Amino acid sequence: MSWLVQPRLVNDPFSDPGLYLDFRYGRRAILFDLGDVSALSSRELLRVSHVFVSHTHVDHMAGFDRLFRLCLHRPIPLVLIGPPGFSAQIEHRIRGFTWNLLDENSVDFCLRAMDYDGTFLTQAAEFHAREAFARREIEPPGFPPGMAWMEDEFRIEAVALDHGIPSLAFALKEVLQVNVWRGVLDGLDLPPGPWLNEAKRAVRLGLPDDHPVAVPGGECIRLGALKGQALRIAPGQAVAYVTDAAPHPENRAKILQLVRQVDQLFIEAVFLERDRALAVASLHLTAWEAGAIARDAGVRYVTPFHHSPRYLSEPNALREEVLESFHADERKAMPA
């Protein structure tokens, strides 16, 4: 089965945090955090439709200007979601620029900024190029509790963690994986093409088996016939991103609930366990704790990032400690 998105860290683990989620079958991407994005090409950034920002410390927001500038001449909106007060901070950032050359003939690029309080989207605003990016209040989407965003194919779950301020953690969870058996498709004398996207969408929406799916040439086929033969259906992919969280039980419980059984967990590992006092003082996770969370949550793969530069002389130490903690139970179970 092929995944809906291909996630990768924007930078090396000692540089600004950020995760780029590239959609395999669409000219689209999502970002978790918006620190230094110089490693991403202009083409990659122009694919970004949504950015989910954990909090607005500079290493998580420094890339805003580059992304915003690139998007100024595109007609597709850019949606940014962050913690309480986020839309006001975006407004103040935009007001730091002069927009006297914008008028009714400009491309009407729209930026939407929304506040998420750990349970709901509570506030939202639009900023349009033809209005010189003046703030326009809009109603935030009314998603169920714990959802920062929802679409037909996936949802973004989020929780607010304690970092002295709210710091959001995110999990993209695909609703269902639906792929096509090309050999079976040929055997049914059905052509490939965009119509299959509609069939996949119907499956993800849970439409009944007698739902008609239009096939090129004017004919229709029952959804149930496709599900039984040409479509492979499996549980969807889940990718989680956790950063800037104080190492205490309340945060740990929230993280475990968010990331349980995910396929890929990207989690901060700022300090080694031997320097736990520094982690507690700066409200960050240790590598050992990051690995233990991944283990207890039953994730398939764990990728650590957001390493403290104090370990540049031993660059693999943090990753090794995460993996040692992650596999601790397996090693205990091995025969002597």
C-alpha positions in Angstrom: 0.0 0.0 0.0 1.3 3.5 -0.8 1.0 6.3 1.8 -1.0 9.4 1.3 1.9 11.7 2.3 5.7 11.4 2.4 6.9 13.2 5.5 10.5 14.4 6.0 12.2 16.8 8.3 12.9 20.2 6.7 16.3 20.5 8.3 18.9 18.4 10.1 18.1 17.6 13.7 20.3 20.3 15.1 18.6 23.1 13.1 15.1 24.7 13.2 12.3 22.2 13.7 9.8 21.5 10.9 8.2 18.6 9.0 7.2 18.7 5.3 4.4 16.4 4.4 4.3 15.9 0.6 1.1 14.5 -0.9 2.0 11.8 -3.3 -1.0 12.2 -5.7 -1.5 15.9 -5.7 0.4 19.2 -6.1 0.1 19.8 -2.4 2.0 19.8 0.8 1.5 20.6 4.5 4.0 22.0 7.0 4.2 21.3 10.7 6.1 24.3 12.0 7.6 27.2 10.0 11.2 27.7 11.1 14.1 28.2 8.7 12.7 26.9 5.3 15.7 27.7 3.2 16.2 24.0 2.6 12.9 23.9 0.7 12.8 25.0 -2.9 10.3 27.7 -4.1 8.4 25.0 -5.9 8.1 22.9 -2.8 6.9 25.9 -0.7 4.4 26.9 -3.3 2.8 23.4 -2.9 2.0 24.2 0.8 -1.7 24.7 1.4 -1.7 24.6 5.3 0.8 25.3 8.0 0.3 24.1 11.6 2.5 26.0 14.0 3.3 24.5 17.4 4.1 28.0 18.9 5.7 31.2 17.9 9.2 31.0 19.2 11.5 32.3 16.5 12.9 28.9 15.5 9.4 27.7 14.8 8.2 30.8 12.8 11.3 32.3 11.2 10.3 31.0 7.7 7.0 32.9 7.6 8.3 35.8 5.5 9.8 33.6 2.8 6.6 31.5 2.5 4.3 34.6 2.5 6.4 36.4 -0.1 6.4 33.4 -2.5 2.6 33.0 -2.1 1.8 36.7 -2.8 1.1 36.1 -6.5 -0.8 32.8 -6.3 -4.6 32.5 -6.4 -4.8 29.6 -3.9 -5.3 30.5 -0.2 -2.7 29.7 2.5 -4.1 28.6 5.8 -2.0 28.9 9.0 -3.1 27.4 12.3 -1.4 28.0 15.7 -2.0 28.4 19.4 -4.1 31.1 21.1 -3.3 34.6 19.9 -1.8 33.3 16.7 -4.0 35.2 14.3 -3.2 38.5 16.0 0.5 37.7 15.7 0.1 37.0 12.0 -1.8 40.3 11.6 1.0 42.3 13.3 3.6 40.6 11.2 1.8 41.5 8.0 1.3 45.1 9.2 5.1 45.4 9.4 5.1 45.7 5.6 3.9 48.5 3.3 1.2 47.5 0.7 0.6 50.7 -1.2 1.2 49.0 -4.6 -1.7 46.6 -4.2 -5.1 47.4 -5.8 -8.1 45.8 -7.4 -6.0 44.5 -10.2 -3.7 42.5 -8.0 -3.9 38.8 -7.7 -6.2 38.4 -4.7 -4.0 36.1 -2.6 -5.8 35.2 0.6 -4.1 34.2 3.9 -6.2 32.7 6.6 -4.9 32.5 10.2 -6.7 30.6 13.0 -6.2 30.1 16.7 -6.5 26.6 18.2 -6.8 26.2 21.9 -6.0 22.5 22.2 -9.6 21.5 21.7 -11.3 23.8 19.1 -10.5 26.4 16.5 -11.6 29.5 18.4 -10.8 32.5 16.2 -10.1 33.0 12.5 -9.3 35.9 10.2 -8.7 36.5 6.5 -6.2 38.8 4.9 -6.7 39.6 1.2 -4.1 41.2 -1.1 -6.7 43.5 -2.8 -7.6 44.9 0.6 -3.9 45.6 1.5 -4.2 42.6 3.9 -6.6 44.3 6.2 -7.9 41.9 8.8 -11.4 40.4 8.1 -13.0 38.3 10.8 -14.4 35.0 9.7 -16.1 32.1 11.4 -13.6 29.3 12.2 -14.6 25.8 11.0 -16.7 23.9 13.6 -14.7 20.7 13.7 -15.2 18.1 16.5 -13.2 18.4 19.7 -9.5 17.7 19.2 -9.5 18.4 15.5 -7.4 21.2 14.1 -8.4 20.4 10.5 -10.6 17.9 8.6 -10.9 16.9 5.0 -12.3 13.9 3.1 -9.0 12.1 3.0 -7.5 13.0 6.4 -7.8 14.8 9.7 -5.3 16.7 11.8 -5.6 16.0 15.5 -3.9 18.3 17.9 -3.3 18.8 21.6 -1.8 21.8 23.6 1.2 20.8 25.6 2.9 22.8 28.4 6.1 24.6 27.3 5.6 27.5 29.7 3.2 28.6 26.9 0.9 26.4 24.9 2.8 24.3 22.4 0.7 22.4 19.9 1.5 18.8 18.9 -0.1 17.4 15.7 -1.0 14.1 14.1 -2.1 13.7 10.5 -4.4 10.6 10.3 -5.5 9.3 6.9 -9.2 8.2 7.0 -8.6 5.1 4.8 -6.0 3.9 2.3 -7.6 3.2 -1.0 -5.4 2.0 -3.9 -6.1 0.5 -7.3 -5.3 -3.0 -8.5 -4.1 -2.0 -11.9 -4.1 -5.6 -13.2 -7.7 -6.1 -12.1 -8.7 -2.8 -13.6 -7.4 -4.0 -17.0 -9.2 -7.3 -16.6 -12.5 -5.4 -16.0 -11.8 -3.4 -19.2 -11.8 -0.2 -17.1 -9.5 2.7 -18.0 -7.3 4.5 -15.5 -7.9 8.1 -14.9 -9.3 10.9 -12.6 -12.6 9.1 -12.3 -10.9 6.7 -9.9 -10.2 9.6 -7.5 -14.0 10.0 -7.2 -14.3 6.3 -6.5 -11.7 6.5 -3.8 -13.4 9.5 -2.3 -16.7 7.6 -2.2 -15.1 4.8 -0.3 -13.5 7.2 2.3 -16.9 8.9 2.8 -18.5 5.5 3.5 -21.0 5.7 0.6 -23.2 2.6 0.0 -22.2 -0.2 -2.3 -24.9 0.7 -4.8 -23.5 4.2 -5.2 -22.9 4.8 -8.9 -19.5 5.8 -10.1 -19.2 7.4 -13.5 -16.7 5.8 -15.9 -15.4 7.5 -19.0 -17.7 6.8 -21.9 -20.9 7.6 -20.1 -21.3 4.4 -18.2 -21.5 3.8 -14.4 -20.3 1.0 -12.2 -21.5 0.2 -8.7 -19.1 1.2 -5.9 -19.5 -2.3 -4.4 -18.2 -3.9 -7.6 -15.1 -1.8 -7.5 -14.5 -2.4 -3.8 -14.7 -6.1 -4.2 -12.3 -6.3 -7.1 -10.3 -3.3 -8.2 -9.8 -1.3 -5.0 -7.6 -2.3 -2.1 -8.8 -0.8 1.2 -6.7 -0.7 4.4 -6.3 1.5 7.6 -4.8 4.9 6.8 -1.4 6.2 7.6 -0.8 8.3 10.7 2.1 10.7 11.2 2.7 12.6 14.4 4.8 15.6 15.3 5.7 16.5 18.9 8.1 19.3 20.0 8.8 21.7 22.8 7.1 19.9 25.7 8.0 20.0 29.4 9.0 16.6 30.7 6.2 16.0 33.1 3.3 13.4 33.5 0.5 15.7 32.2 2.3 16.3 28.9 3.3 12.7 28.6 -0.3 11.5 29.0 -1.5 14.0 26.3 1.3 12.9 23.9 0.5 9.2 24.4 -3.1 9.7 23.6 -2.3 11.7 20.4 0.4 9.4 19.0 -0.8 6.0 20.0 -0.1 3.4 17.3 0.9 6.0 14.7 3.1 4.8 11.8 5.7 7.5 12.1 6.5 9.7 15.1 8.7 12.8 14.8 9.6 13.8 18.3 12.0 16.3 19.9 15.0 14.9 21.8 16.7 18.0 23.0 19.0 16.7 25.8 20.5 13.5 26.9 19.1 11.9 30.0 22.3 12.6 31.9 21.4 16.3 31.4 17.8 15.9 32.6 18.1 19.0 34.9 18.6 21.1 31.8 15.6 19.6 30.1 13.4 20.3 33.2 14.7 23.9 33.4 14.1 24.6 29.7 10.8 22.6 29.4 12.0 20.1 26.8 12.0 16.3 26.5 15.1 14.2 26.9 16.1 11.6 24.3 15.4 8.8 26.7 11.9 10.1 27.4 11.2 10.6 23.7 12.1 7.0 23.0 10.0 5.7 26.0 7.0 7.7 24.8 7.4 6.2 21.3 7.7 2.7 22.8 4.7 3.0 25.2 2.6 4.4 22.4 3.3 1.5 20.1 4.5 3.6 17.2 6.1 1.8 14.2 9.0 4.2 13.6 10.4 7.1 15.6 12.6 10.0 14.3 14.1 12.4 16.8 14.9 16.0 16.0 15.4 19.4 17.7 18.8 18.5 19.3 20.6 20.9 21.5 23.8 22.2 19.9 25.7 21.3 23.1 25.9 17.8 21.5 27.4 18.8 18.2 30.7 17.1 19.1 28.8 13.8 19.6 26.1 14.1 16.8 24.7 10.6 17.1 24.3 10.5 20.8 20.8 11.7 21.0 19.5 9.5 18.3 21.2 6.5 19.8 19.7 7.2 23.2 16.2 7.5 21.7 16.5 4.2 19.9 18.0 2.5 23.0 15.0 3.6 25.0 12.5 2.8 22.2 13.8 -0.8 21.9 14.4 -1.4 25.7 11.6 -3.9 26.1 12.7 -5.9 23.1 16.2 -6.2 24.5 14.9 -7.3 27.9 13.0 -10.1 26.2 16.0 -11.4 24.3 17.5 -14.6 25.7 20.9 -14.2 27.3 
